[in-house]
Amino acid sequence: MTNQTQSRHIDNVMSVAMHGTAANGANELIHNSWRRCVNDYGLDPARPKAPHIVTSATLRAHQEQIEEFMQVARVGMEQMYKRVSGLGYVLLLTDAQGVTVDYIGNDARAPDLKKAGLYLGAEWSERSAGTCGVGTCVAEQTALTCHRDDHFDPTHIPLTCSAAPLFDPEGKFLAVLDLSALTSPTYKESQHLALHLTMMYAEMIEDANFLRHFQDRWILRLGTAWALVEVSGEIMLAYDDDGVVVGANTGARRLFGRAAGDVVGQPLTALFDLAPDDLLRLARAGTMGERSIVTRGSNQMFYASVKAPRPRPAARGSVVVEAADSAAPAHHPELDCLAGDDNTMRRLLDQAKRLLNRKLNILIHGETGTGKEVIAKALHRSSERAHKPFVAVNCGAIPESLIESELFGYTAGAFTGGRAKGMKGLILQSDGGTLFLDEIGDMPLHLQTRLLRVLSEQEVLPLGADKPVPVDLTVIAASHRDLRNLIGAGSFREDLYYRLCGATLHLPALRDRADKRYLIEKVLAEEAELLGMDAHLSLDAMHAMLCFAWPGNIRQLRNVLRFALAVSDGRTITAADLPQELTEQFSVLPAAPAVPAIASGGEDCEAAPLLDALVRHKWSVTKVSEELNLARATVYRYMKKYGIVPPNQR
Ligand SMILES: Nc1ncnc2c1ncn2[C@@H]1O[C@H](COP(=O)(O)OP(=O)(O)OP(=O)(O)O)[C@@H](O)[C@H]1O
């Protein structure tokens, strides 16, 4: 590859990222990724990066997170690799963060593949590697080919990568399957089959994982070809003994055009033109012979086959969920204000709005500090139950010996040390409102059993009482741990899990959100108001905050801003006011502000020093970036933000 090819590529990427136009015909998915790389991640195509290979301990930690899934995926990968082994491809499996957790390639080429990052442990997120098959698939959660100069980094131009997303049985994005080659023909069309093969195996792996996950459930398989439906249903729904759906594969989610959470919990009779008797017949017959099954509403016809559950010792509870309509969600300010322009969050909030007033238990997953309690409260306040109590319980923070009496309450004299009049437990205190059970994974097993009973019977038996008390209970449970792993380890009841997850909301980590600026400004405004201040962030402080990885998520963001407000001059927070961990991430950001902000005024004033430097250096971005100690991409980004256009482009 010539230097000229590389500089043309760099110009093209920057032109798209800054002005939205491209010299070549690369597609919108790729353009959006280039914009993210430059504008959100501060990457510069003129500064190529060597592949980042994580340490073996980190790799192990990533592998452990999806160990069971990897076993299923490995079988599919080996089959797929047999079909492409002579063609110079390597096969990567990455996790949802883009870290390569499994790999099959030609050992003879291992040194070259390792050099190019097509290897175990390589991190292919956009943030680390720029636009690439895996990273862009992680960001967009859709299949794509990233071919040659679609890549962001000019050193990746020889590569071609076709990637497809893999989702878990609840529709949560889990991994990426990627087929890559070190060299390829010029035309992107040459990778058409590679992409289709990758998508096909991704679905096969997903379905194998689905069948493993729901081996104790009935599985309804649907296909458009009778001969194939028994071996590979395109659409699969797992359901319980009552005919209520407990899981839907990607094909089924596509068919019903809804989030998995909406299909899950619906009776099959609501989704298909079936009478309850048909379900019984289905269960007994195993297959439906030549009989067809028709979807309600859209009237699509499929052939059906049924797989019986693995024999099991006891019947399980079922989730009863009211049907959800798919009408556009209404405006709910409490929920709407929780996110800015981030697709994952907007989708999540739309889903949350559809769940309102549906007498449905909700499970919220997310790292610590991502706002699980905040969204639980917003759901409560937006619901018809808003005037009733919202009772929050942190199951991890109450000593095990006290959880039972705290939750279920006790009667007078129930035990020594109790209050003389007895105590109304937290469950009864939440009657008619919402009980928020934080860190539900920490609830001891015997209390899980009692909670399950309360949920199914809607009555509580306080300690020492001889008669149960009716309760109108709606639970929102939250956990930062994957409850299915706890089920596997025997510390969480599967039936309680299904009772709780009428719908599951996965809150993204702050580092993965595209609306960081919105959240920073929102939390700053909230904190400043508490102190009666009117403060804003200087350019360099905002830059440091946008680039920080935020392991403690929004809670850490709030703490950092609280700290910065306390040490700042009360009007402008500069990088020097931020805790050290935020500024030491950049060698380019000195303790003193790189772009001095003018204290009184907003962002317009911050543009002045930049404009001044550009004029003095006759619009040379390179010289300005050196003077201000900022990456070139950052200078371009600020120019775009403040609408500074060089004279030759006006
Ligand atoms: N959308 C948001 N806007 C403003 N602040 C938020 C938002 N989401 C969360 N926060 C703030 O982040 C902090 C943590 O929120 P919250 O307690 O809801 O997180 P969590 O996920 O429940 O944490 P944990 O898992 O540790 O219990 C709180 O200070 C909250 O005010």
The ligand as an SDF file (V2000), in Angstrom:
LIG
                    3D

 31 33  0  0  0  0  0  0  0  0999 V2000
  -30.1690    9.3290   33.8360 N   0  0  0  0  0  0  0  0  0  0  0  0
  -29.5890    9.8590   34.9040 C   0  0  0  0  0  0  0  0  0  0  0  0
  -29.4970   11.2020   35.0210 N   0  0  0  0  0  0  0  0  0  0  0  0
  -28.8900   11.7620   36.0880 C   0  0  0  0  0  0  0  0  0  0  0  0
  -28.3300   11.0540   37.1020 N   0  0  0  0  0  0  0  0  0  0  0  0
  -28.4000    9.7270   37.0480 C   0  0  0  0  0  0  0  0  0  0  0  0
  -29.0210    9.0530   35.9430 C   0  0  0  0  0  0  0  0  0  0  0  0
  -28.9250    7.7280   36.1460 N   0  0  0  0  0  0  0  0  0  0  0  0
  -28.2480    7.5680   37.3110 C   0  0  0  0  0  0  0  0  0  0  0  0
  -27.9410    8.7640   37.8560 N   0  0  0  0  0  0  0  0  0  0  0  0
  -27.2250    9.0180   39.0990 C   0  0  0  0  0  0  0  0  0  0  0  0
  -26.2310    7.9980   39.2510 O   0  0  0  0  0  0  0  0  0  0  0  0
  -26.1660    7.5570   40.5930 C   0  0  0  0  0  0  0  0  0  0  0  0
  -26.4000    6.0640   40.6530 C   0  0  0  0  0  0  0  0  0  0  0  0
  -27.7310    5.7680   40.2450 O   0  0  0  0  0  0  0  0  0  0  0  0
  -28.5090    4.4610   40.7730 P   0  0  0  0  0  0  0  0  0  0  0  0
  -28.3860    4.3430   42.2610 O   0  0  0  0  0  0  0  0  0  0  0  0
  -29.8470    4.4640   40.1700 O   0  0  0  0  0  0  0  0  0  0  0  0
  -27.5770    3.3460   40.0950 O   0  0  0  0  0  0  0  0  0  0  0  0
  -27.6660    1.7640   40.2950 P   0  0  0  0  0  0  0  0  0  0  0  0
  -27.4090    1.1650   38.9550 O   0  0  0  0  0  0  0  0  0  0  0  0
  -28.9590    1.4080   40.9760 O   0  0  0  0  0  0  0  0  0  0  0  0
  -26.4310    1.4990   41.2320 O   0  0  0  0  0  0  0  0  0  0  0  0
  -26.1270    0.1830   42.1410 P   0  0  0  0  0  0  0  0  0  0  0  0
  -26.0220   -0.9890   41.2050 O   0  0  0  0  0  0  0  0  0  0  0  0
  -24.7960    0.4990   42.7430 O   0  0  0  0  0  0  0  0  0  0  0  0
  -27.2520    0.0670   43.1110 O   0  0  0  0  0  0  0  0  0  0  0  0
  -27.1790    8.3740   41.3730 C   0  0  0  0  0  0  0  0  0  0  0  0
  -26.5110    9.4560   41.9550 O   0  0  0  0  0  0  0  0  0  0  0  0
  -28.1390    8.8910   40.3080 C   0  0  0  0  0  0  0  0  0  0  0  0
  -28.6680   10.1340   40.6770 O   0  0  0  0  0  0  0  0  0  0  0  0
  1  2  1  0
  2  3  1  0
  2  7  2  0
  3  4  2  0
  4  5  1  0
  5  6  2  0
  6  7  1  0
  6 10  1  0
  7  8  1  0
  8  9  2  0
  9 10  1  0
 10 11  1  0
 11 12  1  0
 11 30  1  0
 12 13  1  0
 13 14  1  0
 13 28  1  0
 14 15  1  0
 15 16  1  0
 16 17  2  0
 16 18  1  0
 16 19  1  0
 19 20  1  0
 20 21  2  0
 20 22  1  0
 20 23  1  0
 23 24  1  0
 24 25  2  0
 24 26  1  0
 24 27  1  0
 28 29  1  0
 28 30  1  0
 30 31  1  0
M  END
$$$$
